Amino acid sequence: MKTKDIAWYEEKVESIRKRKKFVHRIEDPKMRKKLKADLKREQRGAKRSMKNSLKKWIENEINGLND
């Protein structure tokens, strides 16, 4: 499993920001709105994934299950 730490999250957010810069070039407003919503959903998912990874790591440290 890939370590999902703060560096991973920052890299993911930077990738989303780069793709978001090109959304304003799309002419169709419905498509633009859909793409913006998808990128926002992806960002929330990345944050949730990072938090869950941190929770698992803390739980493993407490229980002494070092990998």
N, C-alpha and C positions, 0 to 999 in steps of 0.2 A: 504494500500500500504506500502511495506517495505521501510524504510528510507535508501536511497542509499547515504551514506556519505563516507568520506575518509576511515573510518574503514572498511566499507563494501567492498570498492574497494580493499584495501590492502589484505583483507581476500580472495577475489576472485582471485587476482593476485597470492597469495601464493598457492592457490589450483591449478592454472594453471601451476605454476612452478614445483610443485610436480609431476603432470602428465607428464610434458615435460621431466622430468628426465628419465622416462621409455621408451620414444620414441626411444632412441638410441639403445635399445635392439631388435627392430624390424628389421628383415632381409631384407624385401622387400623395396627397396628404394622408389618406388612409394607410397606405403602405408605410409612410414615414412614422406615423403614430404606432403602428404595429411593431416596427423594428425598434423604436425607442423603448417600448414596453418589454420586448424580448430581451434587450440589453439590460434593462433594469432588473428583470427577473433573474437573469444570469448573474448579475452582481449580488443580489440578495442570496441566491443559492450558494455562491462562493463564500460569502460571509458565514452563512449557516454551516457550511461544510467545514470551514476553519474552526468555528466554535465547537462543533461536534468532535473534531479531531483533538482539540485541546482538552475537552472533557474526558475523552478516552485516555489521553496521555496522563492526566491527573489521576484518574481512577486506577490506571495501571501502576502509577508511582505509589499511591496509597496502599494498594494491595500487594505491592512488591513483585509485580509481574513484569519485570524488565525484559524487553526483547533483545 
